[in-house]
Amino acid sequence: MKAVFVHKDAVLRDSHLDPANLPDAWRLMPATLEAMRLLATEDRLLFLYGHQDAGQDGEQEANWRALLQQVEAGGGRIDGFVICSHREGEPCRCWGSVPAILWGPAAQFGLALEQCYLLADGQADVIAAYAVGARPLLVLGERTISQVLGNLPAHKDFPVAINLTTAVEYIQVEEEINAQLGHPRNPAAPSPATEELMAQPEALPRIEVTSRLAHGLEASLIRARAQLSDLVRWLSFFVFGTVGLSLGIAYLLTHFYRMQPFPEFAYYLTLQFIPRPMRGALFILWGLVVIALVVQRFYRSTRLLRKPGPPK
């Protein structure tokens, strides 16, 4: 699944609004609403991300909701908020070399980050995008490049847009290039282990789902992961049971070989003409092939169709 991450302040700057003002004064311009509408498609999620000051949840929550309501009123869709609410000095793993601000939604919604775009508002956003293999695009919003990045930016080979409309046009061109190439230009970054990603839960961003599409995708992934967990557990029991059954049959056959003479065709039926190590390897290979076929058929027969769930 693809996604576009848009910094909350980039949306406000696109409509010439000061992020520090109260949401009552926010009125997104038609061009901003149209850009947001084009960014969210049937096969691409749209997330707003950014920082929210801790201890002001009620007031800050109104900020995000105000944007959501205006975008939806303009015919657009926002699938979720990814919010960093950590104060300076508190544990925060939202940014840096393993930015949970992007890895968190990727794990929750099964995103292919090398196919995702990040419309950045500052240098920290660009660094986070490069760390996960997403494609960054800096939105200036009436600022200069030096005001945003300074004289020594950490990265230089990324596009810069003066507004969201230009960013949308760039993404459309980039998607056409990817379709011609058959793959994204950015290589996929190795995803962190679940234990590493989920360490220090209090240092992770808060993810709030706001659309039916995202709720349905999240529910489908949860069911699929639960199904996979069940499959692994029952397969483990199946393997242990098969090992016990095989050992029992092997002991009985050994006993019969020693105590009871077999007809001549048993020599060929039990592959006695093949050396024992090679015979054992053949039976192990046979067992692995059968187990693989069983797992494949089981997965196909129980694969869940994606169904949209009701929003919370």
Summary of the structure (lengths in Angstrom):
residues: 312
radius of gyration: 27.6
end to end distance: 21.5
largest distance: 95.7
contacts: 884
relative contact order: 0.11
helix: 55%
strand: 11%
